[in-house]
Amino acid sequence: MLKKVICPLMLVLLPIEYVQAESLYIPSPSSTYALYPPAGSRTVTDVMNRYTPFVEPRLKRYFENVGLTYPPQNIALFAMKQERNVELWAKENGKWSYVKRYDIKKNEWSYGA
């Protein structure tokens, strides 16, 4: 019975340097992909510069939909392996609130085949 109890992994991410999307100029993603650093050499700044203008407006909407301000004070990610999803929670005024669930797709190819 205890094996069926799911203990979610909680990662509390403290605020890092906030990047304003409007201060970034990034042409069309397809036109800059060749200039994007290859896997293994990318930095957090590289990834933020590439995706912030596209992702941040969506995140703002998700937070507005649940009555929270963006950017949040703190966030937590709950990864649930058996359900194959990750939940985004945000802390505001000392209270944690659910924001969004992200499904994790199962890999169709097998390892070691």
C-alpha angles and dihedrals in degrees: 000000000000090000089065093056109101118217107197119219110241121204115183108200115201118215115278129192105309117229118208109225092211090059091060124082113200121163121218111319092236093053093052099041093095088055093049111108113256121254111282095034101058119113129207087255091054092053094044092049091051101044108025095085091054102037103037097067089053092049091050090054092049091052093046090051091060095040098254130130122242130258094037126219091240137352133205128201117208112199115198111190101191093047090043096225143108123217124210115215127179132203119222126166091354094305127109117222131187113245112169145344121223118199119220114220119226115244108243098204121076128233120245095015 
